[in-house]
Each structure stands twice: as C-alpha cells, then as structure tokens.
Amino acid sequence: MKYLKGKRVRMISMEDVDPIQPGQCGVVQFVDDLNQLHVKWDDGRTLAIIPEKDQFEVLDSYEVDEISDEDLEAAADLFDRISMN
C-alpha cells in the first residue's frame, strides 16, 4: 500500500459516521502502519480510507471534467492577450 502515496483516488463507498461521498476524489498523503490511506480530499477534508472496509479506486491519472468549446476558446483568447503584453 505504501506505493499509493501521491496517487489520486476516487471514493466508491465509505463506512463512517461522516463519510466521504461517492465520487469524491483526493490525493493520498501517506499510508500508516495499519495500511490506512490518509487522503487530502478535493473538498478540503482529510480522512483516511480503511481498505478493509471502504471501497475506492486508484485513478491512473488526473481526470478533468470535460471542457466546453466556448471555455476553451475563451482560455485561448485570454492566453493570447496575456502573451501580447
């Protein structure tokens, strides 16, 4: 499990009083001696995954939401304006 440090994970289900919601993603900060994965979640929370109880998946790479053509064009326009200054 130590190899998971720095990897991005997505929660599937968690057994906890105040669980991380399914679909939430985060980055493994470290793995302790009990093999719990201590994660910094994208919503700002820090809560460990207990592999024996919780279901999660390791993401191969950082996944991003789909970007619309309009947003892509606006970003390109902004980049062009900044580059000209």
N, C-alpha and C positions, 0 to 999 in steps of 0.2 A: 504493500500500500504506500510505502514511502515515495515510490515513483510518481505518485499523483500530485505531489507538491507543485504548485504553479499551473496545474491543469484546470480547465474550465469544466464545470459540471452543471447538470440540469436536474432539478428535483422532480421525481415522479410521485412519490408519496412519503410522508414522514409521520412517525408516531411520536407526538409531542403535545404538550398542553397548548402551546402556541406555535404550531408548525410553520415551516416554510411552505408556501403554497406551491402546488404542482405547476411546473413550467418555469418557475423562478430559476435564474442562473446565478452563478458566482464562481469565484476562484479559490482553489484550495490553498490556504496559507501554510498549513503544516499538518502532519499526521502524528498523533501522540502515541504513547506506548500501548494503548488499548486499541490501536488502529482506527480511532475516530478521526474523521477528516474535518478539520476546523476550516470553515469556509467564510469568506467575506462575500456576502450576497449583494447583488446589484442594487437592492433596495436599502443598503446601508447596514443591515443586520449582520451579526456574526453568530453563527450557530453551527455546532458540529453535526455531521452526518454519522450515524451509527450503522455501519454496513450490514450488521446482522438484523437490523430492524427496519431501516429506511431503504426505499428504492430510489435509485438515481442513475443517471447515465453520464459517462465521460464524453465530452464533445471533442471531436477530432481537431477542430479549430474554432476560432472565434466566429460565431454566426451573427449575422446582422439582419435586421429587418429589411424587407425589400424597399428599395428607394424608388420613388416615382420619377418619371422622366422630367417633370416640372422641377422637382427638387434638385435633380442632377444638373439641369440647365442653369438654375439659379446659383448653384455652387460653382459651376464653371464660370459664370459671369462675374461672380464675386472674386474668384481667383484671378481672372483676367484684370479686373480693376485694381486689385492689390499689387499684382505683378508690374503694372504700368507705373506705379508710384515709386 
